[in-house]
C-alpha cells in the first residue's frame, strides 16, 4: 500500500487553466443593472393599472435602452 505523494491531478493543457470566464465582470454588472432597471420600470408600470403586456414592453424597452448607457457609464 504505497501512495505517491507527488502526484497531481491531470488538468489537460496549460491553456485550459488560463481560460477566460464566460462573461467579464464589467459585462455582468452592466447586464444585471439593466435587468434591475427593466424590472423596476415594468413593475411600476404594472402597478399604475396598465396591462401586463404594456408593462412587459416598458420593462424590455427600459432594459434595452439602459444597457448601452450603463456600458459607457460603468468603467
N, CA, C and O atoms as a Tripos MOL2 file, in Angstrom:
@<TRIPOS>MOLECULE
protein
  300   299    75     0     0
PROTEIN
NO_CHARGES

@<TRIPOS>ATOM
      1 N           0.8060   -1.1560    0.0000 N.3       1 UNK1
      2 CA          0.0000    0.0000    0.0000 C.3       1 UNK1
      3 C           0.8720    1.2510    0.0000 C.2       1 UNK1
      4 O           1.1710    1.8220    1.0490 O.2       1 UNK1
      5 N           1.2520    1.6430   -1.1450 N.am      2 UNK2
      6 CA          2.0620    2.8540   -1.2400 C.3       2 UNK2
      7 C           1.2720    3.9140   -1.9910 C.2       2 UNK2
      8 O           0.5430    3.6250   -2.9400 O.2       2 UNK2
      9 N           1.4360    5.1110   -1.5490 N.am      3 UNK3
     10 CA          0.7930    6.2240   -2.2330 C.3       3 UNK3
     11 C           1.8660    7.1590   -2.7430 C.2       3 UNK3
     12 O           2.9020    7.3590   -2.1090 O.2       3 UNK3
     13 N           1.5990    7.7110   -3.8740 N.am      4 UNK4
     14 CA          2.5260    8.6520   -4.4710 C.3       4 UNK4
     15 C           2.1680   10.0550   -3.9830 C.2       4 UNK4
     16 O           1.1290   10.5930   -4.3670 O.2       4 UNK4
     17 N           2.9950   10.6380   -3.1610 N.am      5 UNK5
     18 CA          2.6900   11.9220   -2.5570 C.3       5 UNK5
     19 C           2.9190   13.0750   -3.5260 C.2       5 UNK5
     20 O           2.4280   14.1780   -3.2850 O.2       5 UNK5
     21 N           3.6240   12.8600   -4.5760 N.am      6 UNK6
     22 CA          3.9020   13.9270   -5.5310 C.3       6 UNK6
     23 C           2.9270   13.9340   -6.6960 C.2       6 UNK6
     24 O           3.0730   14.7310   -7.6220 O.2       6 UNK6
     25 N           1.9500   13.0690   -6.6600 N.am      7 UNK7
     26 CA          1.0220   13.0190   -7.7940 C.3       7 UNK7
     27 C           0.0820   14.2180   -7.7380 C.2       7 UNK7
     28 O          -0.4250   14.5910   -6.6800 O.2       7 UNK7
     29 N          -0.1300   14.8040   -8.9010 N.am      8 UNK8
     30 CA         -1.0480   15.9290   -9.0250 C.3       8 UNK8
     31 C          -2.0980   15.5560  -10.0560 C.2       8 UNK8
     32 O          -1.8200   14.8070  -10.9920 O.2       8 UNK8
     33 N          -3.2880   16.0730   -9.8860 N.am      9 UNK9
     34 CA         -4.3320   15.7300  -10.8540 C.3       9 UNK9
     35 C          -3.9910   16.2600  -12.2370 C.2       9 UNK9
     36 O          -3.4330   17.3470  -12.3910 O.2       9 UNK9
     37 N          -4.3330   15.4780  -13.2180 N.am     10 UNK10
     38 CA         -4.0760   15.9030  -14.5890 C.3      10 UNK10
     39 C          -5.1760   16.8710  -15.0050 C.2      10 UNK10
     40 O          -6.3620   16.5800  -14.8550 O.2      10 UNK10
     41 N          -4.7770   18.0080  -15.5210 N.am     11 UNK11
     42 CA         -5.7480   19.0310  -15.8820 C.3      11 UNK11
     43 C          -5.8010   19.2940  -17.3770 C.2      11 UNK11
     44 O          -6.6010   20.1170  -17.8220 O.2      11 UNK11
     45 N          -5.0080   18.6470  -18.1320 N.am     12 UNK12
     46 CA         -5.0080   18.9000  -19.5700 C.3      12 UNK12
     47 C          -3.9200   19.8830  -19.9280 C.2      12 UNK12
     48 O          -2.8600   19.9130  -19.3030 O.2      12 UNK12
     49 N          -4.1870   20.6770  -20.9260 N.am     13 UNK13
     50 CA         -3.1840   21.6220  -21.3980 C.3      13 UNK13
     51 C          -3.1320   22.8590  -20.4990 C.2      13 UNK13
     52 O          -4.1040   23.1570  -19.8040 O.2      13 UNK13
     53 N          -2.0130   23.5770  -20.5060 N.am     14 UNK14
     54 CA         -1.9030   24.7940  -19.7030 C.3      14 UNK14
     55 C          -2.8400   25.9010  -20.1750 C.2      14 UNK14
     56 O          -3.1480   26.8140  -19.4100 O.2      14 UNK14
     57 N          -3.2940   25.8330  -21.4160 N.am     15 UNK15
     58 CA         -4.2160   26.8460  -21.9230 C.3      15 UNK15
     59 C          -5.5720   26.7640  -21.2310 C.2      15 UNK15
     60 O          -6.2570   27.7770  -21.0870 O.2      15 UNK15
     61 N          -5.9600   25.5810  -20.8070 N.am     16 UNK16
     62 CA         -7.2380   25.4240  -20.1200 C.3      16 UNK16
     63 C          -7.2240   26.1170  -18.7650 C.2      16 UNK16
     64 O          -8.2580   26.6230  -18.3280 O.2      16 UNK16
     65 N          -6.1030   26.1520  -18.1040 N.am     17 UNK17
     66 CA         -6.0220   26.7790  -16.7920 C.3      17 UNK17
     67 C          -6.1470   28.2930  -16.9090 C.2      17 UNK17
     68 O          -6.6340   28.9460  -15.9860 O.2      17 UNK17
     69 N          -5.7210   28.8480  -18.0130 N.am     18 UNK18
     70 CA         -5.7750   30.2910  -18.2080 C.3      18 UNK18
     71 C          -6.9880   30.7110  -19.0370 C.2      18 UNK18
     72 O          -6.9890   31.7930  -19.6240 O.2      18 UNK18
     73 N          -8.0060   29.8770  -19.0910 N.am     19 UNK19
     74 CA         -9.1890   30.1920  -19.8900 C.3      19 UNK19
     75 C          -9.9250   31.3830  -19.2890 C.2      19 UNK19
     76 O         -10.0050   31.5360  -18.0700 O.2      19 UNK19
     77 N         -10.4520   32.2100  -20.1610 N.am     20 UNK20
     78 CA        -11.1820   33.3930  -19.7320 C.3      20 UNK20
     79 C         -12.5720   33.0070  -19.2490 C.2      20 UNK20
     80 O         -13.1180   31.9990  -19.6980 O.2      20 UNK20
     81 N         -13.1570   33.7860  -18.3430 N.am     21 UNK21
     82 CA        -14.5250   33.4880  -17.8970 C.3      21 UNK21
     83 C         -15.5230   33.7500  -19.0210 C.2      21 UNK21
     84 O         -15.2180   34.4370  -19.9960 O.2      21 UNK21
     85 N         -16.7080   33.1960  -18.8660 N.am     22 UNK22
     86 CA        -17.7370   33.3360  -19.8970 C.3      22 UNK22
     87 C         -18.1200   34.8020  -20.0970 C.2      22 UNK22
     88 O         -18.2340   35.2620  -21.2330 O.2      22 UNK22
     89 N         -18.3190   35.5340  -19.0060 N.am     23 UNK23
     90 CA        -18.6180   36.9600  -19.0620 C.3      23 UNK23
     91 C         -17.6340   37.7050  -18.1730 C.2      23 UNK23
     92 O         -17.2740   37.2320  -17.0950 O.2      23 UNK23
     93 N         -17.2100   38.8580  -18.6280 N.am     24 UNK24
     94 CA        -16.3270   39.6590  -17.7880 C.3      24 UNK24
     95 C         -17.1390   40.2880  -16.6570 C.2      24 UNK24
     96 O         -18.3690   40.3140  -16.7010 O.2      24 UNK24
     97 N         -16.4500   40.7830  -15.6660 N.am     25 UNK25
     98 CA        -17.1190   41.4240  -14.5420 C.3      25 UNK25
     99 C         -17.8820   42.6600  -15.0050 C.2      25 UNK25
    100 O         -18.9890   42.9200  -14.5330 O.2      25 UNK25
    101 N         -17.3030   43.4150  -15.9140 N.am     26 UNK26
    102 CA        -17.9590   44.6180  -16.4380 C.3      26 UNK26
    103 C         -19.2690   44.2660  -17.1330 C.2      26 UNK26
    104 O         -20.2880   44.9140  -16.8970 O.2      26 UNK26
    105 N         -19.2520   43.2590  -17.9750 N.am     27 UNK27
    106 CA        -20.4520   42.8460  -18.6930 C.3      27 UNK27
    107 C         -21.5260   42.3600  -17.7420 C.2      27 UNK27
    108 O         -22.7030   42.6730  -17.9210 O.2      27 UNK27
    109 N         -21.1360   41.5980  -16.7330 N.am     28 UNK28
    110 CA        -22.0890   41.0770  -15.7620 C.3      28 UNK28
    111 C         -22.7550   42.2040  -14.9800 C.2      28 UNK28
    112 O         -23.9700   42.1920  -14.7820 O.2      28 UNK28
    113 N         -21.9670   43.1720  -14.5390 N.am     29 UNK29
    114 CA        -22.5280   44.2930  -13.7830 C.3      29 UNK29
    115 C         -23.4730   45.1110  -14.6570 C.2      29 UNK29
    116 O         -24.5480   45.5010  -14.2020 O.2      29 UNK29
    117 N         -23.0940   45.3720  -15.8880 N.am     30 UNK30
    118 CA        -23.9420   46.1520  -16.7910 C.3      30 UNK30
    119 C         -25.2620   45.4270  -17.0540 C.2      30 UNK30
    120 O         -26.3280   46.0390  -16.9760 O.2      30 UNK30
    121 N         -25.2020   44.1400  -17.3620 N.am     31 UNK31
    122 CA        -26.4240   43.4000  -17.6790 C.3      31 UNK31
    123 C         -27.3330   43.2420  -16.4700 C.2      31 UNK31
    124 O         -28.5510   43.3620  -16.5980 O.2      31 UNK31
    125 N         -26.7650   42.9750  -15.3040 N.am     32 UNK32
    126 CA        -27.5940   42.8410  -14.1030 C.3      32 UNK32
    127 C         -28.2290   44.1700  -13.7160 C.2      32 UNK32
    128 O         -29.3870   44.2020  -13.2990 O.2      32 UNK32
    129 N         -27.4980   45.2520  -13.8470 N.am     33 UNK33
    130 CA        -28.0590   46.5660  -13.5400 C.3      33 UNK33
    131 C         -29.1660   46.9260  -14.5240 C.2      33 UNK33
    132 O         -30.1980   47.4650  -14.1220 O.2      33 UNK33
    133 N         -28.9660   46.6380  -15.7950 N.am     34 UNK34
    134 CA        -30.0030   46.8960  -16.7960 C.3      34 UNK34
    135 C         -31.2370   46.0410  -16.5240 C.2      34 UNK34
    136 O         -32.3620   46.5050  -16.7100 O.2      34 UNK34
    137 N         -31.0420   44.8100  -16.0910 N.am     35 UNK35
    138 CA        -32.1650   43.9370  -15.7600 C.3      35 UNK35
    139 C         -32.9600   44.4970  -14.5880 C.2      35 UNK35
    140 O         -34.1910   44.4960  -14.6150 O.2      35 UNK35
    141 N         -32.2690   44.9700  -13.5650 N.am     36 UNK36
    142 CA        -32.9570   45.5530  -12.4070 C.3      36 UNK36
    143 C         -33.7410   46.8010  -12.8240 C.2      36 UNK36
    144 O         -34.8770   46.9930  -12.3900 O.2      36 UNK36
    145 N         -33.1470   47.6360  -13.6500 N.am     37 UNK37
    146 CA        -33.8420   48.8330  -14.1310 C.3      37 UNK37
    147 C         -35.1040   48.4430  -14.9050 C.2      37 UNK37
    148 O         -36.1600   49.0480  -14.7190 O.2      37 UNK37
    149 N         -34.9940   47.4410  -15.7660 N.am     38 UNK38
    150 CA        -36.1560   46.9820  -16.5300 C.3      38 UNK38
    151 C         -37.2430   46.3990  -15.6480 C.2      38 UNK38
    152 O         -38.4300   46.6280  -15.8800 O.2      38 UNK38
    153 N         -36.8340   45.6390  -14.6270 N.am     39 UNK39
    154 CA        -37.8240   45.0670  -13.7040 C.3      39 UNK39
    155 C         -38.5370   46.1520  -12.9100 C.2      39 UNK39
    156 O         -39.7500   46.0880  -12.7130 O.2      39 UNK39
    157 N         -37.7960   47.1340  -12.4600 N.am     40 UNK40
    158 CA        -38.4090   48.2260  -11.6970 C.3      40 UNK40
    159 C         -39.3680   49.0190  -12.5790 C.2      40 UNK40
    160 O         -40.4870   49.3250  -12.1670 O.2      40 UNK40
    161 N         -38.9330   49.3500  -13.7840 N.am     41 UNK41
    162 CA        -39.8010   50.1140  -14.6920 C.3      41 UNK41
    163 C         -41.0620   49.3320  -15.0510 C.2      41 UNK41
    164 O         -42.1630   49.8810  -15.0410 O.2      41 UNK41
    165 N         -40.8960   48.0560  -15.3650 N.am     42 UNK42
    166 CA        -42.0580   47.2320  -15.6940 C.3      42 UNK42
    167 C         -42.9840   47.0440  -14.5080 C.2      42 UNK42
    168 O         -44.2050   47.0840  -14.6540 O.2      42 UNK42
    169 N         -42.4030   46.8360  -13.3270 N.am     43 UNK43
    170 CA        -43.2250   46.6660  -12.1270 C.3      43 UNK43
    171 C         -43.9970   47.9140  -11.7650 C.2      43 UNK43
    172 O         -45.1780   47.8430  -11.4250 O.2      43 UNK43
    173 N         -43.3350   49.0640  -11.8350 N.am     44 UNK44
    174 CA        -44.0250   50.3160  -11.5390 C.3      44 UNK44
    175 C         -45.1040   50.6180  -12.5700 C.2      44 UNK44
    176 O         -46.1630   51.1460  -12.2300 O.2      44 UNK44
    177 N         -44.8390   50.2850  -13.8220 N.am     45 UNK45
    178 CA        -45.8480   50.4900  -14.8610 C.3      45 UNK45
    179 C         -47.0510   49.5960  -14.6260 C.2      45 UNK45
    180 O         -48.1900   50.0240  -14.8170 O.2      45 UNK45
    181 N         -46.8140   48.3690  -14.2170 N.am     46 UNK46
    182 CA        -47.9170   47.4470  -13.9440 C.3      46 UNK46
    183 C         -48.7350   47.9150  -12.7530 C.2      46 UNK46
    184 O         -49.9560   47.7620  -12.7390 O.2      46 UNK46
    185 N         -48.0700   48.4860  -11.7500 N.am     47 UNK47
    186 CA        -48.7800   48.9510  -10.5640 C.3      47 UNK47
    187 C         -49.6440   50.1830  -10.8330 C.2      47 UNK47
    188 O         -50.5340   50.4970  -10.0430 O.2      47 UNK47
    189 N         -49.3900   50.8720  -11.9240 N.am     48 UNK48
    190 CA        -50.2340   52.0190  -12.2650 C.3      48 UNK48
    191 C         -51.5760   51.5970  -12.8340 C.2      48 UNK48
    192 O         -52.4700   52.4300  -12.9840 O.2      48 UNK48
    193 N         -51.7310   50.3410  -13.1480 N.am     49 UNK49
    194 CA        -53.0210   49.8540  -13.6270 C.3      49 UNK49
    195 C         -53.0370   49.5050  -15.1000 C.2      49 UNK49
    196 O         -54.0910   49.1660  -15.6380 O.2      49 UNK49
    197 N         -51.8990   49.5770  -15.7630 N.am     50 UNK50
    198 CA        -51.8710   49.1970  -17.1790 C.3      50 UNK50
    199 C         -51.8350   47.6810  -17.3000 C.2      50 UNK50
    200 O         -51.6770   46.9710  -16.3070 O.2      50 UNK50
    201 N         -51.9780   47.2050  -18.4970 N.am     51 UNK51
    202 CA        -51.9870   45.7620  -18.7130 C.3      51 UNK51
    203 C         -50.5850   45.1800  -18.5320 C.2      51 UNK51
    204 O         -49.5850   45.8960  -18.5640 O.2      51 UNK51
    205 N         -50.5440   43.8790  -18.3440 N.am     52 UNK52
    206 CA        -49.2600   43.1990  -18.1570 C.3      52 UNK52
    207 C         -48.4230   43.2620  -19.4310 C.2      52 UNK52
    208 O         -47.1960   43.3360  -19.3630 O.2      52 UNK52
    209 N         -49.0710   43.2340  -20.5790 N.am     53 UNK53
    210 CA        -48.3350   43.3060  -21.8450 C.3      53 UNK53
    211 C         -47.6460   44.6600  -22.0080 C.2      53 UNK53
    212 O         -46.5030   44.7330  -22.4600 O.2      53 UNK53
    213 N         -48.3430   45.7180  -21.6420 N.am     54 UNK54
    214 CA        -47.7480   47.0540  -21.7420 C.3      54 UNK54
    215 C         -46.5970   47.1940  -20.7420 C.2      54 UNK54
    216 O         -45.5700   47.7940  -21.0570 O.2      54 UNK54
    217 N         -46.7690   46.6450  -19.5440 N.am     55 UNK55
    218 CA        -45.6900   46.6990  -18.5460 C.3      55 UNK55
    219 C         -44.4800   45.9010  -19.0130 C.2      55 UNK55
    220 O         -43.3410   46.2990  -18.7700 O.2      55 UNK55
    221 N         -44.7190   44.7920  -19.6750 N.am     56 UNK56
    222 CA        -43.6180   43.9890  -20.2090 C.3      56 UNK56
    223 C         -42.8620   44.7610  -21.2940 C.2      56 UNK56
    224 O         -41.6320   44.7370  -21.3380 O.2      56 UNK56
    225 N         -43.5950   45.4330  -22.1540 N.am     57 UNK57
    226 CA        -42.9440   46.2280  -23.2130 C.3      57 UNK57
    227 C         -42.1160   47.3580  -22.6030 C.2      57 UNK57
    228 O         -41.0040   47.6340  -23.0530 O.2      57 UNK57
    229 N         -42.6590   48.0040  -21.5870 N.am     58 UNK58
    230 CA        -41.9200   49.0830  -20.9290 C.3      58 UNK58
    231 C         -40.6670   48.5360  -20.2600 C.2      58 UNK58
    232 O         -39.6060   49.1540  -20.3430 O.2      58 UNK58
    233 N         -40.7730   47.3910  -19.6000 N.am     59 UNK59
    234 CA        -39.6130   46.7820  -18.9350 C.3      59 UNK59
    235 C         -38.5360   46.3690  -19.9170 C.2      59 UNK59
    236 O         -37.3510   46.6030  -19.6770 O.2      59 UNK59
    237 N         -38.9330   45.7600  -21.0120 N.am     60 UNK60
    238 CA        -37.9610   45.3560  -22.0270 C.3      60 UNK60
    239 C         -37.3110   46.5670  -22.6990 C.2      60 UNK60
    240 O         -36.1180   46.5520  -23.0030 O.2      60 UNK60
    241 N         -38.1000   47.6050  -22.9250 N.am     61 UNK61
    242 CA        -37.5490   48.8290  -23.5130 C.3      61 UNK61
    243 C         -36.5710   49.4910  -22.5560 C.2      61 UNK61
    244 O         -35.5080   49.9560  -22.9690 O.2      61 UNK61
    245 N         -36.9290   49.5310  -21.2810 N.am     62 UNK62
    246 CA        -36.0260   50.1130  -20.2830 C.3      62 UNK62
    247 C         -34.7250   49.3510  -20.1760 C.2      62 UNK62
    248 O         -33.6600   49.9520  -20.0310 O.2      62 UNK62
    249 N         -34.8010   48.0390  -20.2470 N.am     63 UNK63
    250 CA        -33.5880   47.2240  -20.2100 C.3      63 UNK63
    251 C         -32.7200   47.4790  -21.4330 C.2      63 UNK63
    252 O         -31.5060   47.6500  -21.3190 O.2      63 UNK63
    253 N         -33.3430   47.5030  -22.5910 N.am     64 UNK64
    254 CA        -32.5880   47.7090  -23.8300 C.3      64 UNK64
    255 C         -31.9670   49.0850  -23.9410 C.2      64 UNK64
    256 O         -30.8400   49.2270  -24.4160 O.2      64 UNK64
    257 N         -32.6980   50.1020  -23.5030 N.am     65 UNK65
    258 CA        -32.1840   51.4630  -23.6020 C.3      65 UNK65
    259 C         -31.0840   51.7090  -22.5740 C.2      65 UNK65
    260 O         -30.1230   52.4260  -22.8520 O.2      65 UNK65
    261 N         -31.2180   51.1190  -21.3930 N.am     66 UNK66
    262 CA        -30.2360   51.3820  -20.3390 C.3      66 UNK66
    263 C         -28.9160   50.6260  -20.5480 C.2      66 UNK66
    264 O         -27.8920   51.0230  -19.9920 O.2      66 UNK66
    265 N         -28.9250   49.5640  -21.3260 N.am     67 UNK67
    266 CA        -27.7080   48.7660  -21.4970 C.3      67 UNK67
    267 C         -26.5550   49.5590  -22.1220 C.2      67 UNK67
    268 O         -25.4710   49.5640  -21.5380 O.2      67 UNK67
    269 N         -26.7160   50.2250  -23.2630 N.am     68 UNK68
    270 CA        -25.5750   50.9760  -23.8070 C.3      68 UNK68
    271 C         -25.1690   52.1800  -22.9390 C.2      68 UNK68
    272 O         -23.9970   52.5530  -22.8880 O.2      68 UNK68
    273 N         -26.1550   52.7750  -22.2640 N.am     69 UNK69
    274 CA        -25.8440   53.9020  -21.3850 C.3      69 UNK69
    275 C         -24.9950   53.4330  -20.2070 C.2      69 UNK69
    276 O         -23.9920   54.0550  -19.8570 O.2      69 UNK69
    277 N         -25.4190   52.3170  -19.6010 N.am     70 UNK70
    278 CA        -24.6550   51.7800  -18.4710 C.3      70 UNK70
    279 C         -23.2670   51.3210  -18.9060 C.2      70 UNK70
    280 O         -22.2990   51.4420  -18.1540 O.2      70 UNK70
    281 N         -23.1790   50.7970  -20.1180 N.am     71 UNK71
    282 CA        -21.8730   50.3380  -20.6230 C.3      71 UNK71
    283 C         -20.8790   51.4790  -20.6720 C.2      71 UNK71
    284 O         -19.6990   51.3020  -20.3680 O.2      71 UNK71
    285 N         -21.3630   52.6610  -21.0580 N.am     72 UNK72
    286 CA        -20.4400   53.7970  -21.1330 C.3      72 UNK72
    287 C         -20.2190   54.4410  -19.7690 C.2      72 UNK72
    288 O         -19.1750   55.0530  -19.5410 O.2      72 UNK72
    289 N         -21.1750   54.3140  -18.8640 N.am     73 UNK73
    290 CA        -21.0300   54.9440  -17.5510 C.3      73 UNK73
    291 C         -20.2070   54.1190  -16.5760 C.2      73 UNK73
    292 O         -19.4480   54.6760  -15.7830 O.2      73 UNK73
    293 N         -20.3430   52.8110  -16.6240 N.am     74 UNK74
    294 CA        -19.6660   51.9420  -15.6610 C.3      74 UNK74
    295 C         -18.3060   51.5480  -16.2360 C.2      74 UNK74
    296 O         -18.2330   50.8410  -17.2420 O.2      74 UNK74
    297 N         -17.2590   51.9960  -15.6130 N.am     75 UNK75
    298 CA        -15.8860   51.6480  -16.0110 C.3      75 UNK75
    299 C         -15.0580   51.4220  -14.8000 C.2      75 UNK75
    300 O         -13.8700   51.1190  -14.9110 O.2      75 UNK75
@<TRIPOS>BOND
     1     1     2 1
     2     2     3 1
     3     3     4 2
     4     3     5 am
     5     5     6 1
     6     6     7 1
     7     7     8 2
     8     7     9 am
     9     9    10 1
    10    10    11 1
    11    11    12 2
    12    11    13 am
    13    13    14 1
    14    14    15 1
    15    15    16 2
    16    15    17 am
    17    17    18 1
    18    18    19 1
    19    19    20 2
    20    19    21 am
    21    21    22 1
    22    22    23 1
    23    23    24 2
    24    23    25 am
    25    25    26 1
    26    26    27 1
    27    27    28 2
    28    27    29 am
    29    29    30 1
    30    30    31 1
    31    31    32 2
    32    31    33 am
    33    33    34 1
    34    34    35 1
    35    35    36 2
    36    35    37 am
    37    37    38 1
    38    38    39 1
    39    39    40 2
    40    39    41 am
    41    41    42 1
    42    42    43 1
    43    43    44 2
    44    43    45 am
    45    45    46 1
    46    46    47 1
    47    47    48 2
    48    47    49 am
    49    49    50 1
    50    50    51 1
    51    51    52 2
    52    51    53 am
    53    53    54 1
    54    54    55 1
    55    55    56 2
    56    55    57 am
    57    57    58 1
    58    58    59 1
    59    59    60 2
    60    59    61 am
    61    61    62 1
    62    62    63 1
    63    63    64 2
    64    63    65 am
    65    65    66 1
    66    66    67 1
    67    67    68 2
    68    67    69 am
    69    69    70 1
    70    70    71 1
    71    71    72 2
    72    71    73 am
    73    73    74 1
    74    74    75 1
    75    75    76 2
    76    75    77 am
    77    77    78 1
    78    78    79 1
    79    79    80 2
    80    79    81 am
    81    81    82 1
    82    82    83 1
    83    83    84 2
    84    83    85 am
    85    85    86 1
    86    86    87 1
    87    87    88 2
    88    87    89 am
    89    89    90 1
    90    90    91 1
    91    91    92 2
    92    91    93 am
    93    93    94 1
    94    94    95 1
    95    95    96 2
    96    95    97 am
    97    97    98 1
    98    98    99 1
    99    99   100 2
   100    99   101 am
   101   101   102 1
   102   102   103 1
   103   103   104 2
   104   103   105 am
   105   105   106 1
   106   106   107 1
   107   107   108 2
   108   107   109 am
   109   109   110 1
   110   110   111 1
   111   111   112 2
   112   111   113 am
   113   113   114 1
   114   114   115 1
   115   115   116 2
   116   115   117 am
   117   117   118 1
   118   118   119 1
   119   119   120 2
   120   119   121 am
   121   121   122 1
   122   122   123 1
   123   123   124 2
   124   123   125 am
   125   125   126 1
   126   126   127 1
   127   127   128 2
   128   127   129 am
   129   129   130 1
   130   130   131 1
   131   131   132 2
   132   131   133 am
   133   133   134 1
   134   134   135 1
   135   135   136 2
   136   135   137 am
   137   137   138 1
   138   138   139 1
   139   139   140 2
   140   139   141 am
   141   141   142 1
   142   142   143 1
   143   143   144 2
   144   143   145 am
   145   145   146 1
   146   146   147 1
   147   147   148 2
   148   147   149 am
   149   149   150 1
   150   150   151 1
   151   151   152 2
   152   151   153 am
   153   153   154 1
   154   154   155 1
   155   155   156 2
   156   155   157 am
   157   157   158 1
   158   158   159 1
   159   159   160 2
   160   159   161 am
   161   161   162 1
   162   162   163 1
   163   163   164 2
   164   163   165 am
   165   165   166 1
   166   166   167 1
   167   167   168 2
   168   167   169 am
   169   169   170 1
   170   170   171 1
   171   171   172 2
   172   171   173 am
   173   173   174 1
   174   174   175 1
   175   175   176 2
   176   175   177 am
   177   177   178 1
   178   178   179 1
   179   179   180 2
   180   179   181 am
   181   181   182 1
   182   182   183 1
   183   183   184 2
   184   183   185 am
   185   185   186 1
   186   186   187 1
   187   187   188 2
   188   187   189 am
   189   189   190 1
   190   190   191 1
   191   191   192 2
   192   191   193 am
   193   193   194 1
   194   194   195 1
   195   195   196 2
   196   195   197 am
   197   197   198 1
   198   198   199 1
   199   199   200 2
   200   199   201 am
   201   201   202 1
   202   202   203 1
   203   203   204 2
   204   203   205 am
   205   205   206 1
   206   206   207 1
   207   207   208 2
   208   207   209 am
   209   209   210 1
   210   210   211 1
   211   211   212 2
   212   211   213 am
   213   213   214 1
   214   214   215 1
   215   215   216 2
   216   215   217 am
   217   217   218 1
   218   218   219 1
   219   219   220 2
   220   219   221 am
   221   221   222 1
   222   222   223 1
   223   223   224 2
   224   223   225 am
   225   225   226 1
   226   226   227 1
   227   227   228 2
   228   227   229 am
   229   229   230 1
   230   230   231 1
   231   231   232 2
   232   231   233 am
   233   233   234 1
   234   234   235 1
   235   235   236 2
   236   235   237 am
   237   237   238 1
   238   238   239 1
   239   239   240 2
   240   239   241 am
   241   241   242 1
   242   242   243 1
   243   243   244 2
   244   243   245 am
   245   245   246 1
   246   246   247 1
   247   247   248 2
   248   247   249 am
   249   249   250 1
   250   250   251 1
   251   251   252 2
   252   251   253 am
   253   253   254 1
   254   254   255 1
   255   255   256 2
   256   255   257 am
   257   257   258 1
   258   258   259 1
   259   259   260 2
   260   259   261 am
   261   261   262 1
   262   262   263 1
   263   263   264 2
   264   263   265 am
   265   265   266 1
   266   266   267 1
   267   267   268 2
   268   267   269 am
   269   269   270 1
   270   270   271 1
   271   271   272 2
   272   271   273 am
   273   273   274 1
   274   274   275 1
   275   275   276 2
   276   275   277 am
   277   277   278 1
   278   278   279 1
   279   279   280 2
   280   279   281 am
   281   281   282 1
   282   282   283 1
   283   283   284 2
   284   283   285 am
   285   285   286 1
   286   286   287 1
   287   287   288 2
   288   287   289 am
   289   289   290 1
   290   290   291 1
   291   291   292 2
   292   291   293 am
   293   293   294 1
   294   294   295 1
   295   295   296 2
   296   295   297 am
   297   297   298 1
   298   298   299 1
   299   299   300 2
@<TRIPOS>SUBSTRUCTURE
     1 UNK1         2 RESIDUE 1 A UNK
     2 UNK2         6 RESIDUE 1 A UNK
     3 UNK3        10 RESIDUE 1 A UNK
     4 UNK4        14 RESIDUE 1 A UNK
     5 UNK5        18 RESIDUE 1 A UNK
     6 UNK6        22 RESIDUE 1 A UNK
     7 UNK7        26 RESIDUE 1 A UNK
     8 UNK8        30 RESIDUE 1 A UNK
     9 UNK9        34 RESIDUE 1 A UNK
    10 UNK10       38 RESIDUE 1 A UNK
    11 UNK11       42 RESIDUE 1 A UNK
    12 UNK12       46 RESIDUE 1 A UNK
    13 UNK13       50 RESIDUE 1 A UNK
    14 UNK14       54 RESIDUE 1 A UNK
    15 UNK15       58 RESIDUE 1 A UNK
    16 UNK16       62 RESIDUE 1 A UNK
    17 UNK17       66 RESIDUE 1 A UNK
    18 UNK18       70 RESIDUE 1 A UNK
    19 UNK19       74 RESIDUE 1 A UNK
    20 UNK20       78 RESIDUE 1 A UNK
    21 UNK21       82 RESIDUE 1 A UNK
    22 UNK22       86 RESIDUE 1 A UNK
    23 UNK23       90 RESIDUE 1 A UNK
    24 UNK24       94 RESIDUE 1 A UNK
    25 UNK25       98 RESIDUE 1 A UNK
    26 UNK26      102 RESIDUE 1 A UNK
    27 UNK27      106 RESIDUE 1 A UNK
    28 UNK28      110 RESIDUE 1 A UNK
    29 UNK29      114 RESIDUE 1 A UNK
    30 UNK30      118 RESIDUE 1 A UNK
    31 UNK31      122 RESIDUE 1 A UNK
    32 UNK32      126 RESIDUE 1 A UNK
    33 UNK33      130 RESIDUE 1 A UNK
    34 UNK34      134 RESIDUE 1 A UNK
    35 UNK35      138 RESIDUE 1 A UNK
    36 UNK36      142 RESIDUE 1 A UNK
    37 UNK37      146 RESIDUE 1 A UNK
    38 UNK38      150 RESIDUE 1 A UNK
    39 UNK39      154 RESIDUE 1 A UNK
    40 UNK40      158 RESIDUE 1 A UNK
    41 UNK41      162 RESIDUE 1 A UNK
    42 UNK42      166 RESIDUE 1 A UNK
    43 UNK43      170 RESIDUE 1 A UNK
    44 UNK44      174 RESIDUE 1 A UNK
    45 UNK45      178 RESIDUE 1 A UNK
    46 UNK46      182 RESIDUE 1 A UNK
    47 UNK47      186 RESIDUE 1 A UNK
    48 UNK48      190 RESIDUE 1 A UNK
    49 UNK49      194 RESIDUE 1 A UNK
    50 UNK50      198 RESIDUE 1 A UNK
    51 UNK51      202 RESIDUE 1 A UNK
    52 UNK52      206 RESIDUE 1 A UNK
    53 UNK53      210 RESIDUE 1 A UNK
    54 UNK54      214 RESIDUE 1 A UNK
    55 UNK55      218 RESIDUE 1 A UNK
    56 UNK56      222 RESIDUE 1 A UNK
    57 UNK57      226 RESIDUE 1 A UNK
    58 UNK58      230 RESIDUE 1 A UNK
    59 UNK59      234 RESIDUE 1 A UNK
    60 UNK60      238 RESIDUE 1 A UNK
    61 UNK61      242 RESIDUE 1 A UNK
    62 UNK62      246 RESIDUE 1 A UNK
    63 UNK63      250 RESIDUE 1 A UNK
    64 UNK64      254 RESIDUE 1 A UNK
    65 UNK65      258 RESIDUE 1 A UNK
    66 UNK66      262 RESIDUE 1 A UNK
    67 UNK67      266 RESIDUE 1 A UNK
    68 UNK68      270 RESIDUE 1 A UNK
    69 UNK69      274 RESIDUE 1 A UNK
    70 UNK70      278 RESIDUE 1 A UNK
    71 UNK71      282 RESIDUE 1 A UNK
    72 UNK72      286 RESIDUE 1 A UNK
    73 UNK73      290 RESIDUE 1 A UNK
    74 UNK74      294 RESIDUE 1 A UNK
    75 UNK75      298 RESIDUE 1 A UNK
